[in-house]
Amino acid sequence: MARRLAAVPAEAPRERAPDLRDAVKSSIGQMSWCTPADAAMQALAQRLAQEIETAIDRAEEIAALQREAAGDLDVYKRLRNLEAMCSVTKTVGWLGPQLQGVLRDLGAAPGARKALTADKPVGGRLAQLRAAAAGEHDS
């Protein structure tokens, strides 16, 4: 009784996630509480989103070049070196948390927006405890 092996189906192309550049730009446009003093943080958020999208674009370009260069060992070696420098996983792993922090600082996360309310200043209770502790040591 011989086993029949089926061919592994070709992986279907993945649907690309929404572009972070557009999402960040749209989010910033909705932040009515931001002032001109927030311009640098907004620019940083946009730059981080750009870097993440650039890494994704590079990975797609590398994959296309690898398909075209099949069989050419010199080109393939060069592509492998380039691929090592353009790791999307590493880029997102490094810049993703930074982008999240910048957006949180801009009030783009629910918890951060809640902390922005006038009746509950950021660091309210913690600031009170620190001030009280500093006052005790000044005596």
N, C-alpha and C positions, 0 to 999 in steps of 0.2 A: 504494500500500500504506500504509494509515493505521495508526499505532501506537495500540494500546489501552492506556490508562493505568488502572491499578487504584487504587482508593481506599486511602489509608493506613489501616491498622486502628487503632482507638482503643487508646491505651496502657492495658493492663490495670493495675489498681491493684497497687502493690507490696505485698509482704508486709512488715509492719513488723518491724524487728529487735527482739530482746529488749529490754525496758526496762532501761536502765542503772541506774536507782534500785534495782530489785530485785536486779540482778547485784552491784552494789557492796555493798548491805546483806548479801547472802548471803556474799560474799567476806569482809567484815569479821567476820561471825559465825563464820567458819572460822579466823580468825587467833588461835589460842590463845596465841600469844606476846605479843600486845599487852597493855599494862598501862594503868591509868588515865591515865598520862602521855601515851598515844597518843590520847586522846579528841578533842583538837582536830584532829589529822590525820584521824581517822576522820570527824569532822563535816565537815571540808573536802572530803573525797572524796565524801561524800553530797551536799553542796551543789553541787559541780561536776557531778555526775551529774544532779541536779535541774535545773540551768540548761540542760544539753544537752537533756534531755527537754522542758523548757519551750519551747525554741526549735523543736523538732520539732512540738510541739502547736500553737504559733503559726503555723507554716508551713502546717499542715493546715487550720487555721481560715481563714487568708488565702485558700487555694485554694478553700475552700467559699464564702466570701464573694464571691470573684471570679466564680464560676459563677453565683451568685444575682444579682449586680449587673451582669450583661452588658447593655450598652447604656446604662447610666447613667454618663456621663462624669465627673461630680463625684465620685460614689462610687468609681469606678474610679481616679481620680487620688489620692484619699485612701488607697485600698488599696495603690497602688504605693508611696506614701511609707511606709506602715506596713511593707510588705514589705521595703523597703530597710533598715529598722531591725531586722528579724527574720531575718536571713540565717542559716540553719542551717549552711551551709558555713563561714561566718566564725566562728560560735559554736563549732562542733566543732573547727575549725582552731585556735582560740585556747585553748579550755578542754580539749580532748582531751589534748594533751601535758601540761598541768598536772595533769589527773586521773591520767594515767599516772605522772607523777613522784611524786604523793602516794601512790598505791598502791604504787609501787616502794619509797618510803621506809617504808611500813608492812610491807614484806616480802611483797607480793602477787605479785611476779615471781620466777621461779625463780632468777635470778642474785642477787636481793636476799635470798631465803631462804637461799641457800648462804652468803652473806656473814654471815648472822646466827648461824652455828654458833659454839659456845663455843671450839672449838679453832682457829678462824680469825677473829679479831676484825676488824671492819670497818676498813679502812685499815691492816691489819697491816704489810705490807712498806713501803708508802708512809710510814706513820707512823714506822717505824724509820729510813728514809732521811732524813726531815725532822728527826727528833731528832738523828741523827748530824751532819747539816749544821749544825744550830743549835749543837751542842756544839763544832764546829770553830771557829765564829765567836766563841764566848764566850771562848776561850782568850786 
